[in-house]
Amino acid sequence: MVNFFFDGWEPVLRVLVVGTLGYVALVVLLRSSGTRTLAQMSSFDFIITVAIGASFGRVLTARTVPLAEAVGAFALLITLQVVVSNLQMRSTWFRSVMTGDPTLLYHRGQIQTSALRRVRLTESALHAAARQHGAGSLDDVAAIVLEPTGSLSVIGSTSIGDGGSLPQD
């Protein structure tokens, strides 16, 4: 018979002990990997974060998963994160494959419709980004860039300078 509400103190104690030790191990591993792991997330960072969360959840709820296996999984995932981050720093090609490049969506009065289609955004997303930046209209904006993290950077008309930081198509 399955007991849905209480199956004794042993499983509760296991969750408390393994959860606490797993949490401590995860914090130590994340801190030792550097702040990049906790910075703005690329799609790879998101995948690693979800995988770590799934591993942590599994060790908490599955009686058959020992803490050592969970810590091993944490270490593997964080090591992969560090390796990929180091490769991204050393290789522009690898960085482009893993995180993508920034995409210019709006520049000096011109909506880049082909770029919008390519990244599957609408013109209304540009207007929303302008409003969030405090601009009442796209006329007050010099450029809008979709960053590799998925955020939209809005550069005001008075802040564009020579535009050297804008992505080139």
C-alpha positions as a Markdown table, in Angstrom:
| # | Residue | x | y | z |
|---|---|---|---|---|
| 1 | Met | 0.0 | 0.0 | 0.0 |
| 2 | Val | 1.2 | 3.5 | -0.9 |
| 3 | Asn | 1.3 | 6.0 | 1.9 |
| 4 | Phe | 0.7 | 9.5 | 0.5 |
| 5 | Phe | 1.1 | 11.5 | 3.6 |
| 6 | Phe | 3.7 | 10.0 | 5.9 |
| 7 | Asp | 6.0 | 7.0 | 5.5 |
| 8 | Gly | 8.0 | 7.3 | 8.6 |
| 9 | Trp | 10.8 | 9.5 | 9.9 |
| 10 | Glu | 13.6 | 7.8 | 8.0 |
| 11 | Pro | 12.7 | 9.4 | 4.6 |
| 12 | Val | 12.2 | 12.7 | 6.2 |
| 13 | Leu | 15.6 | 12.5 | 7.9 |
| 14 | Arg | 17.2 | 11.4 | 4.6 |
| 15 | Val | 15.8 | 14.5 | 2.8 |
| 16 | Leu | 17.0 | 16.8 | 5.5 |
| 17 | Val | 20.5 | 15.3 | 5.7 |
| 18 | Val | 21.0 | 14.7 | 1.9 |
| 19 | Gly | 19.3 | 18.0 | 1.0 |
| 20 | Thr | 21.6 | 20.0 | 3.4 |
| 21 | Leu | 24.8 | 18.2 | 2.3 |
| 22 | Gly | 23.8 | 18.4 | -1.3 |
| 23 | Tyr | 23.1 | 22.1 | -1.0 |
| 24 | Val | 26.4 | 22.8 | 0.7 |
| 25 | Ala | 28.3 | 20.8 | -2.0 |
| 26 | Leu | 26.4 | 22.7 | -4.7 |
| 27 | Val | 27.2 | 26.1 | -3.2 |
| 28 | Val | 30.9 | 25.1 | -2.8 |
| 29 | Leu | 31.1 | 23.9 | -6.4 |
| 30 | Leu | 29.4 | 26.9 | -7.8 |
| 31 | Arg | 31.5 | 29.3 | -5.8 |
| 32 | Ser | 34.7 | 27.5 | -6.9 |
| 33 | Ser | 33.7 | 27.7 | -10.6 |
| 34 | Gly | 33.6 | 31.6 | -10.5 |
| 35 | Thr | 30.8 | 34.1 | -10.9 |
| 36 | Arg | 30.3 | 33.4 | -14.6 |
| 37 | Thr | 28.1 | 30.5 | -13.6 |
| 38 | Leu | 25.7 | 32.9 | -11.8 |
| 39 | Ala | 25.9 | 35.8 | -14.3 |
| 40 | Gln | 23.4 | 36.5 | -17.1 |
| 41 | Met | 22.5 | 33.3 | -18.7 |
| 42 | Ser | 23.1 | 32.1 | -22.3 |
| 43 | Ser | 21.1 | 29.2 | -23.5 |
| 44 | Phe | 23.9 | 26.8 | -22.5 |
| 45 | Asp | 23.9 | 28.4 | -19.0 |
| 46 | Phe | 20.2 | 27.9 | -18.8 |
| 47 | Ile | 20.5 | 24.2 | -19.8 |
| 48 | Ile | 23.2 | 23.6 | -17.1 |
| 49 | Thr | 21.1 | 25.4 | -14.5 |
| 50 | Val | 18.1 | 23.3 | -15.3 |
| 51 | Ala | 20.2 | 20.1 | -15.2 |
| 52 | Ile | 21.7 | 21.0 | -11.8 |
| 53 | Gly | 18.2 | 21.7 | -10.5 |
| 54 | Ala | 16.9 | 18.4 | -11.8 |
| 55 | Ser | 19.8 | 16.6 | -10.3 |
| 56 | Phe | 19.3 | 18.3 | -6.9 |
| 57 | Gly | 15.6 | 17.5 | -7.0 |
| 58 | Arg | 16.3 | 13.9 | -7.9 |
| 59 | Val | 18.7 | 13.4 | -5.0 |
| 60 | Leu | 16.2 | 14.9 | -2.6 |
| 61 | Thr | 13.3 | 12.7 | -3.7 |
| 62 | Ala | 14.8 | 9.4 | -4.9 |
| 63 | Arg | 15.8 | 7.1 | -2.1 |
| 64 | Thr | 18.0 | 5.2 | -4.5 |
| 65 | Val | 20.3 | 8.1 | -5.5 |
| 66 | Pro | 23.3 | 8.4 | -3.1 |
| 67 | Leu | 24.7 | 11.8 | -2.3 |
| 68 | Ala | 28.0 | 10.9 | -3.8 |
| 69 | Glu | 26.3 | 10.4 | -7.2 |
| 70 | Ala | 24.5 | 13.7 | -7.0 |
| 71 | Val | 27.7 | 15.5 | -6.1 |
| 72 | Gly | 29.4 | 13.8 | -9.0 |
| 73 | Ala | 26.6 | 15.0 | -11.3 |
| 74 | Phe | 26.9 | 18.5 | -9.9 |
| 75 | Ala | 30.7 | 18.5 | -10.4 |
| 76 | Leu | 30.3 | 17.2 | -14.0 |
| 77 | Leu | 27.8 | 19.8 | -14.9 |
| 78 | Ile | 29.8 | 22.6 | -13.4 |
| 79 | Thr | 33.0 | 21.4 | -15.0 |
| 80 | Leu | 31.3 | 21.4 | -18.4 |
| 81 | Gln | 30.2 | 24.9 | -17.7 |
| 82 | Val | 33.8 | 26.0 | -16.9 |
| 83 | Val | 35.2 | 24.2 | -19.9 |
| 84 | Val | 32.6 | 25.7 | -22.2 |
| 85 | Ser | 33.2 | 29.2 | -20.7 |
| 86 | Asn | 36.9 | 28.9 | -21.2 |
| 87 | Leu | 36.5 | 27.7 | -24.8 |
| 88 | Gln | 34.2 | 30.7 | -25.4 |
| 89 | Met | 36.8 | 33.1 | -24.1 |
| 90 | Arg | 39.5 | 31.6 | -26.4 |
| 91 | Ser | 37.5 | 31.0 | -29.6 |
| 92 | Thr | 35.2 | 33.5 | -31.3 |
| 93 | Trp | 33.8 | 30.7 | -33.5 |
| 94 | Phe | 33.0 | 28.6 | -30.4 |
| 95 | Arg | 31.5 | 31.6 | -28.6 |
| 96 | Ser | 29.3 | 32.4 | -31.6 |
| 97 | Val | 28.1 | 28.7 | -31.8 |
| 98 | Met | 27.3 | 28.5 | -28.1 |
| 99 | Thr | 25.9 | 31.9 | -27.4 |
| 100 | Gly | 25.1 | 33.5 | -30.7 |
| 101 | Asp | 25.9 | 37.0 | -31.8 |
| 102 | Pro | 24.2 | 40.2 | -30.9 |
| 103 | Thr | 21.6 | 41.2 | -33.6 |
| 104 | Leu | 20.9 | 44.8 | -34.7 |
| 105 | Leu | 17.1 | 45.1 | -34.8 |
| 106 | Tyr | 16.7 | 48.9 | -35.2 |
| 107 | His | 19.1 | 51.5 | -36.3 |
| 108 | Arg | 18.6 | 55.2 | -36.9 |
| 109 | Gly | 15.0 | 55.1 | -37.9 |
| 110 | Gln | 15.2 | 51.8 | -39.8 |
| 111 | Ile | 13.6 | 48.6 | -38.5 |
| 112 | Gln | 15.7 | 45.7 | -39.6 |
| 113 | Thr | 12.7 | 43.5 | -40.7 |
| 114 | Ser | 14.8 | 40.6 | -41.9 |
| 115 | Ala | 16.7 | 40.5 | -38.6 |
| 116 | Leu | 13.4 | 40.7 | -36.7 |
| 117 | Arg | 12.1 | 37.7 | -38.7 |
| 118 | Arg | 15.3 | 35.7 | -38.2 |
| 119 | Val | 15.1 | 36.1 | -34.4 |
| 120 | Arg | 11.3 | 35.7 | -34.3 |
| 121 | Leu | 10.4 | 39.1 | -32.7 |
| 122 | Thr | 7.8 | 41.6 | -33.7 |
| 123 | Glu | 7.9 | 45.3 | -34.2 |
| 124 | Ser | 5.8 | 45.6 | -31.0 |
| 125 | Ala | 8.8 | 44.1 | -29.0 |
| 126 | Leu | 10.9 | 47.1 | -30.2 |
| 127 | His | 8.3 | 49.6 | -29.1 |
| 128 | Ala | 8.1 | 47.8 | -25.7 |
| 129 | Ala | 11.9 | 47.9 | -25.3 |
| 130 | Ala | 11.8 | 51.6 | -26.1 |
| 131 | Arg | 9.1 | 52.3 | -23.5 |
| 132 | Gln | 11.0 | 50.3 | -20.9 |
| 133 | His | 14.0 | 52.5 | -21.7 |
| 134 | Gly | 11.9 | 55.6 | -21.1 |
| 135 | Ala | 11.5 | 56.5 | -24.7 |
| 136 | Gly | 8.1 | 57.6 | -25.9 |
| 137 | Ser | 8.8 | 56.6 | -29.5 |
| 138 | Leu | 11.4 | 54.9 | -31.6 |
| 139 | Asp | 12.3 | 58.4 | -32.9 |
| 140 | Asp | 14.0 | 58.8 | -29.4 |
| 141 | Val | 16.1 | 55.7 | -30.0 |
| 142 | Ala | 19.2 | 55.3 | -32.1 |
| 143 | Ala | 19.5 | 51.5 | -32.0 |
| 144 | Ile | 18.0 | 48.4 | -30.4 |
| 145 | Val | 20.1 | 45.3 | -30.2 |
| 146 | Leu | 19.1 | 41.7 | -29.3 |
| 147 | Glu | 21.9 | 40.5 | -27.0 |
| 148 | Pro | 23.0 | 36.8 | -26.8 |
| 149 | Thr | 21.3 | 36.6 | -23.4 |
| 150 | Gly | 18.0 | 37.4 | -25.0 |
| 151 | Ser | 17.8 | 40.9 | -23.5 |
| 152 | Leu | 17.1 | 44.0 | -25.7 |
| 153 | Ser | 19.7 | 46.8 | -25.4 |
| 154 | Val | 18.3 | 50.2 | -26.2 |
| 155 | Ile | 20.7 | 53.0 | -27.1 |
| 156 | Gly | 19.3 | 56.5 | -26.9 |
| 157 | Ser | 19.7 | 59.0 | -29.6 |
| 158 | Thr | 22.0 | 61.1 | -27.4 |
| 159 | Ser | 24.1 | 58.1 | -26.4 |
| 160 | Ile | 25.0 | 56.4 | -29.7 |
| 161 | Gly | 28.4 | 58.0 | -30.2 |
| 162 | Asp | 30.1 | 56.6 | -33.3 |
| 163 | Gly | 28.1 | 53.4 | -33.0 |
| 164 | Gly | 31.3 | 51.3 | -32.6 |
| 165 | Ser | 29.7 | 48.9 | -30.1 |
| 166 | Leu | 26.8 | 48.0 | -32.5 |
| 167 | Pro | 26.9 | 44.6 | -34.2 |
| 168 | Gln | 27.8 | 44.6 | -37.8 |
| 169 | Asp | 25.7 | 42.5 | -40.2 |
